[in-house]
Amino acid sequence: LLLFGESHLYHGEGIAFDPEGFLSTLPAIVNVIAGYLAGDFIRRKGNTYETISKLMIIGSVLIMVALAWHNFFPINKKLWTSSFVLLTV
C-alpha cells in the first residue's frame, strides 16, 4: 500500500485490495505445479483405471482438507487463499 498507494487497488467490494498483486502469484504457481505433477503422474503410470482412481482419491482428500481448513481460513477466490488453492488443485 505504501509503495503504490491506494489509487491502484481494486475497490469493487468496498475495501481496497489487489487481487492480482505480488502475493497472489504464489498460489497460482502452486496450482500450475500441481497440474504439472498430475500430468507427469498420468504420463509415467499410464492412463489406466488405477491411475485415475489414485488421482480421484488425492483430489477428494484435498477437497476435505480445504473444507476443514475453511473453518479457520475462509475459501476466497478473490484473494486466492490457501483453502481456495487446496480446493482448486
Biopython code that builds the backbone (N, CA, C, O; Angstrom):
import numpy as np
from Bio.PDB.StructureBuilder import StructureBuilder

atoms = [
    (1, "LEU", "N", (0.832, -1.193, 0.000)),
    (1, "LEU", "CA", (0.000, 0.000, 0.000)),
    (1, "LEU", "C", (0.868, 1.244, 0.000)),
    (1, "LEU", "O", (0.539, 2.227, -0.665)),
    (2, "LEU", "N", (1.961, 1.218, 0.728)),
    (2, "LEU", "CA", (2.833, 2.380, 0.770)),
    (2, "LEU", "C", (3.610, 2.564, -0.523)),
    (2, "LEU", "O", (3.950, 3.689, -0.889)),
    (3, "LEU", "N", (3.892, 1.477, -1.212)),
    (3, "LEU", "CA", (4.702, 1.550, -2.419)),
    (3, "LEU", "C", (3.953, 2.206, -3.576)),
    (3, "LEU", "O", (4.506, 3.072, -4.254)),
    (4, "PHE", "N", (2.714, 1.811, -3.810)),
    (4, "PHE", "CA", (1.957, 2.330, -4.946)),
    (4, "PHE", "C", (0.803, 3.240, -4.543)),
    (4, "PHE", "O", (0.287, 3.979, -5.380)),
    (5, "GLY", "N", (0.398, 3.203, -3.312)),
    (5, "GLY", "CA", (-0.745, 3.989, -2.879)),
    (5, "GLY", "C", (-2.047, 3.250, -3.093)),
    (5, "GLY", "O", (-2.081, 2.198, -3.731)),
    (6, "GLU", "N", (-3.107, 3.803, -2.561)),
    (6, "GLU", "CA", (-4.407, 3.137, -2.616)),
    (6, "GLU", "C", (-5.099, 3.312, -3.963)),
    (6, "GLU", "O", (-6.037, 2.573, -4.265)),
    (7, "SER", "N", (-4.669, 4.255, -4.769)),
    (7, "SER", "CA", (-5.363, 4.546, -6.027)),
    (7, "SER", "C", (-5.245, 3.421, -7.059)),
    (7, "SER", "O", (-6.080, 3.333, -7.959)),
    (8, "HIS", "N", (-4.233, 2.561, -6.951)),
    (8, "HIS", "CA", (-4.086, 1.477, -7.929)),
    (8, "HIS", "C", (-4.825, 0.205, -7.523)),
    (8, "HIS", "O", (-4.830, -0.767, -8.278)),
    (9, "LEU", "N", (-5.442, 0.194, -6.356)),
    (9, "LEU", "CA", (-6.093, -1.006, -5.843)),
    (9, "LEU", "C", (-7.523, -1.139, -6.356)),
    (9, "LEU", "O", (-8.143, -0.157, -6.762)),
    (10, "TYR", "N", (-8.034, -2.364, -6.330)),
    (10, "TYR", "CA", (-9.403, -2.684, -6.719)),
    (10, "TYR", "C", (-10.340, -2.292, -5.579)),
    (10, "TYR", "O", (-10.085, -2.637, -4.425)),
    (11, "HIS", "N", (-11.424, -1.573, -5.891)),
    (11, "HIS", "CA", (-12.365, -1.106, -4.867)),
    (11, "HIS", "C", (-13.761, -1.702, -5.061)),
    (11, "HIS", "O", (-14.726, -1.161, -4.522)),
    (12, "GLY", "N", (-13.897, -2.776, -5.798)),
    (12, "GLY", "CA", (-15.201, -3.338, -6.142)),
    (12, "GLY", "C", (-16.007, -3.856, -4.973)),
    (12, "GLY", "O", (-17.234, -3.902, -5.062)),
    (13, "GLU", "N", (-15.380, -4.244, -3.892)),
    (13, "GLU", "CA", (-16.088, -4.793, -2.737)),
    (13, "GLU", "C", (-16.200, -3.782, -1.596)),
    (13, "GLU", "O", (-16.618, -4.137, -0.494)),
    (14, "GLY", "N", (-15.831, -2.533, -1.848)),
    (14, "GLY", "CA", (-15.887, -1.517, -0.810)),
    (14, "GLY", "C", (-14.604, -1.397, -0.010)),
    (14, "GLY", "O", (-14.377, -0.389, 0.659)),
    (15, "ILE", "N", (-13.769, -2.415, -0.075)),
    (15, "ILE", "CA", (-12.486, -2.410, 0.621)),
    (15, "ILE", "C", (-11.400, -2.495, -0.447)),
    (15, "ILE", "O", (-11.482, -3.322, -1.356)),
    (16, "ALA", "N", (-10.398, -1.654, -0.340)),
    (16, "ALA", "CA", (-9.322, -1.661, -1.331)),
    (16, "ALA", "C", (-8.422, -2.879, -1.137)),
    (16, "ALA", "O", (-7.913, -3.116, -0.042)),
    (17, "PHE", "N", (-8.229, -3.657, -2.218)),
    (17, "PHE", "CA", (-7.281, -4.767, -2.191)),
    (17, "PHE", "C", (-6.791, -5.024, -3.612)),
    (17, "PHE", "O", (-7.364, -4.519, -4.578)),
    (18, "ASP", "N", (-5.744, -5.800, -3.725)),
    (18, "ASP", "CA", (-5.135, -6.073, -5.024)),
    (18, "ASP", "C", (-5.242, -7.562, -5.332)),
    (18, "ASP", "O", (-4.396, -8.334, -4.881)),
    (19, "PRO", "N", (-6.266, -7.997, -6.096)),
    (19, "PRO", "CA", (-6.453, -9.423, -6.365)),
    (19, "PRO", "C", (-5.388, -10.012, -7.285)),
    (19, "PRO", "O", (-5.255, -11.234, -7.359)),
    (20, "GLU", "N", (-4.643, -9.192, -7.972)),
    (20, "GLU", "CA", (-3.604, -9.683, -8.882)),
    (20, "GLU", "C", (-2.243, -9.131, -8.483)),
    (20, "GLU", "O", (-1.412, -8.834, -9.342)),
    (21, "GLY", "N", (-2.019, -8.996, -7.205)),
    (21, "GLY", "CA", (-0.778, -8.416, -6.705)),
    (21, "GLY", "C", (0.342, -9.418, -6.583)),
    (21, "GLY", "O", (0.272, -10.536, -7.095)),
    (22, "PHE", "N", (1.375, -8.987, -5.892)),
    (22, "PHE", "CA", (2.579, -9.803, -5.756)),
    (22, "PHE", "C", (2.299, -11.134, -5.060)),
    (22, "PHE", "O", (2.783, -12.176, -5.501)),
    (23, "LEU", "N", (1.529, -11.106, -3.987)),
    (23, "LEU", "CA", (1.309, -12.318, -3.204)),
    (23, "LEU", "C", (0.325, -13.287, -3.853)),
    (23, "LEU", "O", (0.327, -14.472, -3.518)),
    (24, "SER", "N", (-0.504, -12.820, -4.761)),
    (24, "SER", "CA", (-1.445, -13.738, -5.419)),
    (24, "SER", "C", (-0.751, -14.601, -6.468)),
    (24, "SER", "O", (-1.340, -15.564, -6.959)),
    (25, "THR", "N", (0.467, -14.278, -6.813)),
    (25, "THR", "CA", (1.218, -15.084, -7.773)),
    (25, "THR", "C", (1.623, -16.423, -7.170)),
    (25, "THR", "O", (1.646, -17.432, -7.875)),
    (26, "LEU", "N", (1.938, -16.451, -5.891)),
    (26, "LEU", "CA", (2.382, -17.684, -5.236)),
    (26, "LEU", "C", (1.327, -18.789, -5.279)),
    (26, "LEU", "O", (1.659, -19.916, -5.646)),
    (27, "PRO", "N", (0.069, -18.515, -4.919)),
    (27, "PRO", "CA", (-0.941, -19.580, -5.016)),
    (27, "PRO", "C", (-1.169, -20.051, -6.452)),
    (27, "PRO", "O", (-1.437, -21.231, -6.677)),
    (28, "ALA", "N", (-1.066, -19.150, -7.416)),
    (28, "ALA", "CA", (-1.223, -19.548, -8.816)),
    (28, "ALA", "C", (-0.100, -20.488, -9.231)),
    (28, "ALA", "O", (-0.327, -21.430, -9.991)),
    (29, "ILE", "N", (1.094, -20.241, -8.744)),
    (29, "ILE", "CA", (2.229, -21.123, -9.037)),
    (29, "ILE", "C", (1.975, -22.513, -8.464)),
    (29, "ILE", "O", (2.314, -23.516, -9.092)),
    (30, "VAL", "N", (1.380, -22.576, -7.274)),
    (30, "VAL", "CA", (1.063, -23.871, -6.659)),
    (30, "VAL", "C", (0.093, -24.644, -7.548)),
    (30, "VAL", "O", (0.257, -25.851, -7.729)),
    (31, "ASN", "N", (-0.908, -23.973, -8.102)),
    (31, "ASN", "CA", (-1.856, -24.645, -8.997)),
    (31, "ASN", "C", (-1.161, -25.168, -10.249)),
    (31, "ASN", "O", (-1.451, -26.275, -10.703)),
    (32, "VAL", "N", (-0.258, -24.390, -10.801)),
    (32, "VAL", "CA", (0.464, -24.823, -12.001)),
    (32, "VAL", "C", (1.327, -26.044, -11.696)),
    (32, "VAL", "O", (1.341, -27.005, -12.465)),
    (33, "ILE", "N", (2.041, -26.007, -10.582)),
    (33, "ILE", "CA", (2.904, -27.134, -10.210)),
    (33, "ILE", "C", (2.072, -28.385, -9.953)),
    (33, "ILE", "O", (2.464, -29.481, -10.353)),
    (34, "ALA", "N", (0.922, -28.233, -9.286)),
    (34, "ALA", "CA", (0.055, -29.386, -9.024)),
    (34, "ALA", "C", (-0.451, -29.989, -10.332)),
    (34, "ALA", "O", (-0.507, -31.211, -10.468)),
    (35, "GLY", "N", (-0.819, -29.148, -11.287)),
    (35, "GLY", "CA", (-1.252, -29.648, -12.588)),
    (35, "GLY", "C", (-0.137, -30.365, -13.325)),
    (35, "GLY", "O", (-0.362, -31.392, -13.965)),
    (36, "TYR", "N", (1.061, -29.820, -13.231)),
    (36, "TYR", "CA", (2.219, -30.468, -13.856)),
    (36, "TYR", "C", (2.466, -31.839, -13.229)),
    (36, "TYR", "O", (2.698, -32.821, -13.935)),
    (37, "LEU", "N", (2.415, -31.898, -11.890)),
    (37, "LEU", "CA", (2.655, -33.168, -11.198)),
    (37, "LEU", "C", (1.587, -34.203, -11.539)),
    (37, "LEU", "O", (1.899, -35.382, -11.708)),
    (38, "ALA", "N", (0.325, -33.770, -11.643)),
    (38, "ALA", "CA", (-0.744, -34.698, -12.020)),
    (38, "ALA", "C", (-0.534, -35.212, -13.443)),
    (38, "ALA", "O", (-0.699, -36.403, -13.707)),
    (39, "GLY", "N", (-0.173, -34.320, -14.352)),
    (39, "GLY", "CA", (0.095, -34.739, -15.724)),
    (39, "GLY", "C", (1.286, -35.673, -15.822)),
    (39, "GLY", "O", (1.262, -36.641, -16.582)),
    (40, "ASP", "N", (2.329, -35.385, -15.054)),
    (40, "ASP", "CA", (3.510, -36.249, -15.040)),
    (40, "ASP", "C", (3.165, -37.623, -14.465)),
    (40, "ASP", "O", (3.659, -38.644, -14.946)),
    (41, "PHE", "N", (2.318, -37.645, -13.438)),
    (41, "PHE", "CA", (1.878, -38.908, -12.839)),
    (41, "PHE", "C", (1.136, -39.755, -13.873)),
    (41, "PHE", "O", (1.374, -40.958, -13.981)),
    (42, "ILE", "N", (0.239, -39.128, -14.631)),
    (42, "ILE", "CA", (-0.505, -39.854, -15.668)),
    (42, "ILE", "C", (0.444, -40.338, -16.764)),
    (42, "ILE", "O", (0.304, -41.457, -17.258)),
    (43, "ARG", "N", (1.405, -39.502, -17.143)),
    (43, "ARG", "CA", (2.355, -39.884, -18.189)),
    (43, "ARG", "C", (3.203, -41.077, -17.757)),
    (43, "ARG", "O", (3.453, -41.985, -18.550)),
    (44, "ARG", "N", (3.649, -41.075, -16.488)),
    (44, "ARG", "CA", (4.504, -42.164, -16.007)),
    (44, "ARG", "C", (3.725, -43.453, -15.780)),
    (44, "ARG", "O", (4.199, -44.534, -16.129)),
    (45, "LYS", "N", (2.529, -43.346, -15.196)),
    (45, "LYS", "CA", (1.753, -44.534, -14.822)),
    (45, "LYS", "C", (0.831, -45.026, -15.927)),
    (45, "LYS", "O", (0.383, -46.172, -15.894)),
    (46, "GLY", "N", (0.544, -44.180, -16.895)),
    (46, "GLY", "CA", (-0.366, -44.567, -17.968)),
    (46, "GLY", "C", (-1.794, -44.183, -17.626)),
    (46, "GLY", "O", (-2.141, -43.983, -16.461)),
    (47, "ASN", "N", (-2.600, -44.086, -18.642)),
    (47, "ASN", "CA", (-3.993, -43.692, -18.472)),
    (47, "ASN", "C", (-4.831, -44.932, -18.168)),
    (47, "ASN", "O", (-5.550, -45.439, -19.029)),
    (48, "THR", "N", (-4.726, -45.406, -16.932)),
    (48, "THR", "CA", (-5.441, -46.612, -16.520)),
    (48, "THR", "C", (-6.461, -46.264, -15.445)),
    (48, "THR", "O", (-6.456, -45.166, -14.890)),
    (49, "TYR", "N", (-7.327, -47.215, -15.169)),
    (49, "TYR", "CA", (-8.326, -47.034, -14.117)),
    (49, "TYR", "C", (-7.644, -46.799, -12.773)),
    (49, "TYR", "O", (-8.098, -45.973, -11.981)),
    (50, "GLU", "N", (-6.562, -47.517, -12.517)),
    (50, "GLU", "CA", (-5.845, -47.377, -11.245)),
    (50, "GLU", "C", (-5.254, -45.974, -11.090)),
    (50, "GLU", "O", (-5.322, -45.385, -10.011)),
    (51, "THR", "N", (-4.688, -45.452, -12.145)),
    (51, "THR", "CA", (-4.102, -44.107, -12.107)),
    (51, "THR", "C", (-5.169, -43.060, -11.833)),
    (51, "THR", "O", (-4.994, -42.191, -10.978)),
    (52, "ILE", "N", (-6.273, -43.146, -12.562)),
    (52, "ILE", "CA", (-7.359, -42.186, -12.386)),
    (52, "ILE", "C", (-7.960, -42.318, -10.991)),
    (52, "ILE", "O", (-8.316, -41.312, -10.378)),
    (53, "SER", "N", (-8.078, -43.536, -10.480)),
    (53, "SER", "CA", (-8.607, -43.751, -9.130)),
    (53, "SER", "C", (-7.722, -43.092, -8.082)),
    (53, "SER", "O", (-8.220, -42.463, -7.148)),
    (54, "LYS", "N", (-6.410, -43.236, -8.235)),
    (54, "LYS", "CA", (-5.487, -42.607, -7.283)),
    (54, "LYS", "C", (-5.614, -41.088, -7.315)),
    (54, "LYS", "O", (-5.616, -40.440, -6.268)),
    (55, "LEU", "N", (-5.720, -40.520, -8.515)),
    (55, "LEU", "CA", (-5.881, -39.071, -8.623)),
    (55, "LEU", "C", (-7.210, -38.611, -8.026)),
    (55, "LEU", "O", (-7.281, -37.545, -7.415)),
    (56, "MET", "N", (-8.264, -39.412, -8.202)),
    (56, "MET", "CA", (-9.561, -39.060, -7.615)),
    (56, "MET", "C", (-9.506, -39.107, -6.095)),
    (56, "MET", "O", (-10.107, -38.265, -5.429)),
    (57, "ILE", "N", (-8.794, -40.078, -5.542)),
    (57, "ILE", "CA", (-8.648, -40.170, -4.084)),
    (57, "ILE", "C", (-7.870, -38.968, -3.563)),
    (57, "ILE", "O", (-8.258, -38.353, -2.569)),
    (58, "ILE", "N", (-6.775, -38.638, -4.234)),
    (58, "ILE", "CA", (-5.981, -37.474, -3.822)),
    (58, "ILE", "C", (-6.822, -36.203, -3.904)),
    (58, "ILE", "O", (-6.775, -35.365, -3.003)),
    (59, "GLY", "N", (-7.591, -36.058, -4.983)),
    (59, "GLY", "CA", (-8.461, -34.894, -5.134)),
    (59, "GLY", "C", (-9.520, -34.820, -4.054)),
    (59, "GLY", "O", (-9.812, -33.738, -3.544)),
    (60, "SER", "N", (-10.100, -35.958, -3.698)),
    (60, "SER", "CA", (-11.111, -35.994, -2.636)),
    (60, "SER", "C", (-10.519, -35.600, -1.290)),
    (60, "SER", "O", (-11.139, -34.869, -0.518)),
    (61, "VAL", "N", (-9.313, -36.092, -1.017)),
    (61, "VAL", "CA", (-8.639, -35.736, 0.236)),
    (61, "VAL", "C", (-8.356, -34.234, 0.270)),
    (61, "VAL", "O", (-8.556, -33.589, 1.299)),
    (62, "LEU", "N", (-7.894, -33.677, -0.846)),
    (62, "LEU", "CA", (-7.617, -32.242, -0.892)),
    (62, "LEU", "C", (-8.886, -31.416, -0.691)),
    (62, "LEU", "O", (-8.849, -30.372, -0.040)),
    (63, "ILE", "N", (-10.000, -31.873, -1.241)),
    (63, "ILE", "CA", (-11.272, -31.170, -1.033)),
    (63, "ILE", "C", (-11.663, -31.204, 0.437)),
    (63, "ILE", "O", (-12.089, -30.188, 0.986)),
    (64, "MET", "N", (-11.524, -32.365, 1.084)),
    (64, "MET", "CA", (-11.861, -32.464, 2.510)),
    (64, "MET", "C", (-10.951, -31.580, 3.358)),
    (64, "MET", "O", (-11.409, -30.936, 4.302)),
    (65, "VAL", "N", (-9.670, -31.549, 3.023)),
    (65, "VAL", "CA", (-8.734, -30.688, 3.760)),
    (65, "VAL", "C", (-9.106, -29.220, 3.553)),
    (65, "VAL", "O", (-9.071, -28.433, 4.499)),
    (66, "ALA", "N", (-9.462, -28.848, 2.323)),
    (66, "ALA", "CA", (-9.854, -27.465, 2.039)),
    (66, "ALA", "C", (-11.096, -27.073, 2.829)),
    (66, "ALA", "O", (-11.166, -25.970, 3.370)),
    (67, "LEU", "N", (-12.072, -27.967, 2.896)),
    (67, "LEU", "CA", (-13.296, -27.655, 3.637)),
    (67, "LEU", "C", (-13.041, -27.577, 5.139)),
    (67, "LEU", "O", (-13.656, -26.765, 5.830)),
    (68, "ALA", "N", (-12.143, -28.412, 5.647)),
    (68, "ALA", "CA", (-11.783, -28.331, 7.067)),
    (68, "ALA", "C", (-11.007, -27.046, 7.339)),
    (68, "ALA", "O", (-11.251, -26.373, 8.340)),
    (69, "TRP", "N", (-10.077, -26.705, 6.455)),
    (69, "TRP", "CA", (-9.257, -25.503, 6.614)),
    (69, "TRP", "C", (-10.107, -24.241, 6.466)),
    (69, "TRP", "O", (-9.765, -23.190, 7.008)),
    (70, "HIS", "N", (-11.230, -24.352, 5.723)),
    (70, "HIS", "CA", (-12.149, -23.228, 5.519)),
    (70, "HIS", "C", (-12.675, -22.676, 6.848)),
    (70, "HIS", "O", (-12.981, -21.488, 6.947)),
    (71, "ASN", "N", (-12.780, -23.529, 7.861)),
    (71, "ASN", "CA", (-13.255, -23.072, 9.169)),
    (71, "ASN", "C", (-12.296, -22.081, 9.818)),
    (71, "ASN", "O", (-12.712, -21.263, 10.638)),
    (72, "PHE", "N", (-11.031, -22.147, 9.462)),
    (72, "PHE", "CA", (-10.017, -21.275, 10.056)),
    (72, "PHE", "C", (-9.545, -20.190, 9.089)),
    (72, "PHE", "O", (-9.152, -19.102, 9.511)),
    (73, "PHE", "N", (-9.586, -20.490, 7.798)),
    (73, "PHE", "CA", (-9.106, -19.572, 6.768)),
    (73, "PHE", "C", (-10.062, -19.690, 5.586)),
    (73, "PHE", "O", (-9.895, -20.590, 4.763)),
    (74, "PRO", "N", (-11.055, -18.815, 5.474)),
    (74, "PRO", "CA", (-12.147, -18.973, 4.513)),
    (74, "PRO", "C", (-11.692, -19.132, 3.062)),
    (74, "PRO", "O", (-10.690, -18.556, 2.638)),
    (75, "ILE", "N", (-12.453, -19.924, 2.320)),
    (75, "ILE", "CA", (-12.217, -20.086, 0.887)),
    (75, "ILE", "C", (-12.610, -18.770, 0.219)),
    (75, "ILE", "O", (-13.758, -18.336, 0.313)),
    (76, "ASN", "N", (-11.649, -18.141, -0.454)),
    (76, "ASN", "CA", (-11.885, -16.842, -1.064)),
    (76, "ASN", "C", (-11.123, -16.765, -2.381)),
    (76, "ASN", "O", (-9.894, -16.684, -2.394)),
    (77, "LYS", "N", (-11.858, -16.790, -3.485)),
    (77, "LYS", "CA", (-11.221, -16.764, -4.803)),
    (77, "LYS", "C", (-10.529, -15.439, -5.076)),
    (77, "LYS", "O", (-9.439, -15.419, -5.649)),
    (78, "LYS", "N", (-11.136, -14.345, -4.680)),
    (78, "LYS", "CA", (-10.566, -13.034, -4.999)),
    (78, "LYS", "C", (-9.213, -12.812, -4.338)),
    (78, "LYS", "O", (-8.375, -12.081, -4.865)),
    (79, "LEU", "N", (-8.998, -13.437, -3.193)),
    (79, "LEU", "CA", (-7.710, -13.301, -2.505)),
    (79, "LEU", "C", (-6.819, -14.522, -2.684)),
    (79, "LEU", "O", (-5.691, -14.534, -2.192)),
    (80, "TRP", "N", (-7.298, -15.543, -3.374)),
    (80, "TRP", "CA", (-6.559, -16.791, -3.596)),
    (80, "TRP", "C", (-5.997, -17.320, -2.278)),
    (80, "TRP", "O", (-4.790, -17.517, -2.139)),
    (81, "THR", "N", (-6.882, -17.547, -1.323)),
    (81, "THR", "CA", (-6.451, -18.063, -0.025)),
    (81, "THR", "C", (-5.953, -19.501, -0.165)),
    (81, "THR", "O", (-6.230, -20.172, -1.159)),
    (82, "SER", "N", (-5.221, -19.957, 0.838)),
    (82, "SER", "CA", (-4.674, -21.316, 0.780)),
    (82, "SER", "C", (-5.786, -22.358, 0.748)),
    (82, "SER", "O", (-5.626, -23.406, 0.122)),
    (83, "SER", "N", (-6.904, -22.091, 1.407)),
    (83, "SER", "CA", (-8.022, -23.034, 1.352)),
    (83, "SER", "C", (-8.617, -23.081, -0.063)),
    (83, "SER", "O", (-9.043, -24.143, -0.515)),
    (84, "PHE", "N", (-8.649, -21.952, -0.759)),
    (84, "PHE", "CA", (-9.109, -21.929, -2.151)),
    (84, "PHE", "C", (-8.156, -22.716, -3.041)),
    (84, "PHE", "O", (-8.591, -23.444, -3.934)),
    (85, "VAL", "N", (-6.867, -22.570, -2.799)),
    (85, "VAL", "CA", (-5.878, -23.305, -3.594)),
    (85, "VAL", "C", (-6.045, -24.806, -3.388)),
    (85, "VAL", "O", (-6.005, -25.567, -4.355)),
    (86, "LEU", "N", (-6.232, -25.244, -2.149)),
    (86, "LEU", "CA", (-6.443, -26.671, -1.887)),
    (86, "LEU", "C", (-7.701, -27.173, -2.593)),
    (86, "LEU", "O", (-7.728, -28.297, -3.094)),
    (87, "LEU", "N", (-8.721, -26.355, -2.632)),
    (87, "LEU", "CA", (-9.974, -26.744, -3.272)),
    (87, "LEU", "C", (-9.821, -26.849, -4.788)),
    (87, "LEU", "O", (-10.433, -27.720, -5.408)),
    (88, "THR", "N", (-9.026, -25.989, -5.385)),
    (88, "THR", "CA", (-8.917, -25.959, -6.845)),
    (88, "THR", "C", (-7.774, -26.791, -7.403)),
    (88, "THR", "O", (-7.730, -27.050, -8.606)),
    (89, "VAL", "N", (-6.855, -27.210, -6.552)),
    (89, "VAL", "CA", (-5.747, -28.041, -7.035)),
    (89, "VAL", "C", (-6.321, -29.383, -7.394)),
    (89, "VAL", "O", (-5.589, -30.272, -7.829)),
]
sb = StructureBuilder()
sb.init_structure("model")
sb.init_model(0)
sb.init_chain("A")
sb.init_seg("    ")
for serial, (resi, resn, name, xyz) in enumerate(atoms, 1):
    if name == "N":
        sb.init_residue(resn, " ", resi, " ")
    sb.init_atom(name, np.array(xyz, "f"), 0.0, 1.0, " ", f" {name:<3s}", serial, name[0])
structure = sb.get_structure()
